[in-house]
């Protein structure tokens, strides 16, 4: 009986504190000679736990690749007694890139990394759901996680998009299409859609009032600053409050070099 009570208490502890963390906005800019990604840092726990602003949604992977994620960005373990370990989309993207290695190149390689990530994260989701089926109750639809992948080789940038979906019985990946110029966004895209509609009040106000410091233009071009600005405005105007915190941004150049414009120290950064 004592052993049963101990097991029951442990189960109660981790069931109460296990959490799915959801991300909010990722902006991608397809610019001349490079690609830029900007994302906010807010993680929203889909239960009573408070939001936090230390989440990484961007990662630099091995062999000149970058990754960004929104939707459910990971699982926070309930600690002692929880049979499910913590996992995060950005970390699993790094594992997928390392597993693929350098056997292939360019478009083929980035597609293989994306497919490997789908396999790994689908297993993460299955294990999480097995022990915590309640985590899916708060999800808004059957699309659980979005992963964007890009690499560069020989002056060309290759990118692809995957969605992890749940049909009620199985977790699987779907390849998704996205606009490639000059910007696209994933996650909470209401503010982005307004900004991309020239007749909207927000777009008009932005066109009239946004000015760029000459100091910034000495370091960064308009496209990179615009991607960061879109993420920042989403944090300011998104009514749900699910977007916020520091804006991380990274540039992938067509020669394969990766330049962090803004990065929290804990965001994965693989040095090629």
QUIZI-V75806 format. One record per residue. N is the residue number from 1. RES is the residue in one letter. NEAR is the number of other ideal C-beta (glycine too) atoms within 12 Angstrom. D_FIRST is the distance of its C-alpha to the first C-alpha in Angstrom with 1 decimal. Layout:
BEGIN
N&RES&NEAR&D_FIRST  N&RES&NEAR&D_FIRST
END
This chain:
BEGIN
1&X&7&0.0  2&X&8&3.8  3&X&9&5.4  4&X&10&5.0  5&X&11&6.2  6&X&14&8.7  7&X&15&9.9  8&X&15&10.4  9&X&16&12.3  10&X&20&14.2  11&X&21&15.2  12&X&16&16.3  13&X&18&18.4  14&X&28&20.3  15&X&24&20.7  16&X&19&22.4  17&X&26&24.6  18&X&36&25.6  19&X&36&29.3  20&X&40&32.3  21&X&42&35.5  22&X&41&38.7  23&X&46&42.2  24&X&42&45.3  25&X&52&48.9  26&X&50&50.5  27&X&48&54.3  28&X&49&56.2  29&X&42&59.9  30&X&29&62.1  31&X&26&65.0  32&X&18&68.0  33&X&22&67.0  34&X&34&63.3  35&X&45&60.2  36&X&46&58.4  37&X&53&54.8  38&X&48&53.7  39&X&53&50.2  40&X&50&48.5  41&X&36&45.4  42&X&36&43.2  43&X&37&39.7  44&X&39&38.2  45&X&27&34.5  46&X&29&33.9  47&X&23&31.5  48&X&11&31.7  49&X&19&32.1  50&X&13&35.8  51&X&27&38.4  52&X&23&39.5  53&X&26&42.8  54&X&22&42.0  55&X&40&41.5  56&X&42&43.6  57&X&54&45.0  58&X&54&47.7  59&X&46&47.7  60&X&37&50.5  61&X&45&49.6  62&X&28&51.1  63&X&32&54.6  64&X&34&56.1  65&X&49&53.6  66&X&53&51.9  67&X&52&49.1  68&X&53&48.0  69&X&49&45.2  70&X&49&44.4  71&X&41&42.0  72&X&45&38.4  73&X&50&39.0  74&X&41&35.5  75&X&39&31.8  76&X&32&30.2  77&X&28&26.8  78&X&29&24.0  79&X&18&23.5  80&X&14&20.4  81&X&21&17.9  82&X&26&20.6  83&X&20&21.4  84&X&30&24.9  85&X&21&27.4  86&X&24&30.2  87&X&33&33.5  88&X&37&36.9  89&X&50&39.9  90&X&44&42.3  91&X&30&40.4  92&X&39&40.0  93&X&48&43.7  94&X&33&44.4  95&X&28&42.3  96&X&38&44.2  97&X&38&47.6  98&X&22&46.8  99&X&22&45.7  100&X&30&49.0  101&X&18&51.1  102&X&20&54.8  103&X&12&55.4  104&X&20&56.8  105&X&23&58.7  106&X&26&59.4  107&X&22&58.4  108&X&18&56.7  109&X&33&54.6  110&X&40&53.4  111&X&27&52.5  112&X&29&50.5  113&X&45&48.6  114&X&41&47.9  115&X&29&46.7  116&X&33&44.5  117&X&45&42.9  118&X&35&42.2  119&X&25&40.4  120&X&33&38.3  121&X&42&37.4  122&X&32&36.8  123&X&25&34.0  124&X&37&32.7  125&X&37&32.7  126&X&26&31.1  127&X&24&28.1  128&X&38&27.8  129&X&28&28.1  130&X&16&25.5  131&X&23&22.7  132&X&31&24.5  133&X&21&26.7  134&X&19&27.3  135&X&35&29.5  136&X&29&32.3  137&X&13&32.4  138&X&21&34.4  139&X&27&36.9  140&X&19&40.4  141&X&16&41.3  142&X&21&40.6  143&X&27&42.2  144&X&42&39.5  145&X&50&41.3  146&X&45&45.0  147&X&53&46.2  148&X&50&49.8  149&X&50&51.2  150&X&47&54.7  151&X&43&56.6  152&X&33&60.3  153&X&26&62.6  154&X&14&66.4  155&X&15&67.1  156&X&22&64.9  157&X&37&61.6  158&X&33&59.1  159&X&40&56.2  160&X&36&53.7  161&X&36&51.0  162&X&43&47.7  163&X&33&45.2  164&X&44&41.5  165&X&28&41.0  166&X&30&38.2  167&X&15&39.3  168&X&12&36.0  169&X&12&34.9  170&X&15&36.3  171&X&31&37.3  172&X&25&40.9  173&X&32&43.8  174&X&24&47.1  175&X&22&50.4  176&X&24&51.8  177&X&12&55.4  178&X&26&56.5  179&X&19&59.8  180&X&19&61.3  181&X&16&63.7  182&X&23&63.9  183&X&33&60.5  184&X&33&57.3  185&X&39&54.0  186&X&37&50.4  187&X&41&47.7  188&X&36&48.9  189&X&30&52.5  190&X&24&53.9  191&X&34&55.8  192&X&39&56.9  193&X&24&58.3  194&X&25&60.2  195&X&34&61.7  196&X&24&62.8  197&X&17&64.6  198&X&14&67.9  199&X&11&68.6  200&X&18&65.4  201&X&16&65.6  202&X&26&63.2  203&X&22&65.2  204&X&15&68.5  205&X&16&67.2  206&X&25&65.9  207&X&17&69.2  208&X&10&71.1  209&X&13&69.0  210&X&21&67.2  211&X&12&69.1  212&X&19&68.2  213&X&11&68.9  214&X&10&71.5  215&X&9&69.3  216&X&19&66.6  217&X&15&69.1  218&X&10&70.2  219&X&17&66.8  220&X&28&65.5  221&X&24&67.2  222&X&19&67.0  223&X&30&64.6  224&X&39&61.9  225&X&32&62.4  226&X&33&62.3  227&X&43&58.9  228&X&37&57.5  229&X&32&59.2  230&X&47&57.7  231&X&50&54.2  232&X&32&55.0  233&X&35&56.5  234&X&41&53.4  235&X&33&51.3  236&X&22&53.9  237&X&27&54.3  238&X&30&51.2  239&X&13&50.0  240&X&21&46.3  241&X&19&45.9  242&X&33&44.1  243&X&42&46.9  244&X&30&47.6  245&X&30&47.6  246&X&29&49.7  247&X&38&51.7  248&X&43&51.4  249&X&43&54.3  250&X&44&55.4  251&X&40&58.5  252&X&44&58.8  253&X&26&62.5  254&X&25&64.1  255&X&19&64.8  256&X&31&61.0  257&X&23&60.7  258&X&37&57.9  259&X&27&58.5  260&X&28&55.9  261&X&31&57.6  262&X&31&54.6  263&X&27&51.2  264&X&25&48.1  265&X&12&47.5  266&X&18&44.1  267&X&36&45.6  268&X&34&45.8  269&X&24&49.3  270&X&24&50.1  271&X&12&53.4  272&X&20&55.5
END
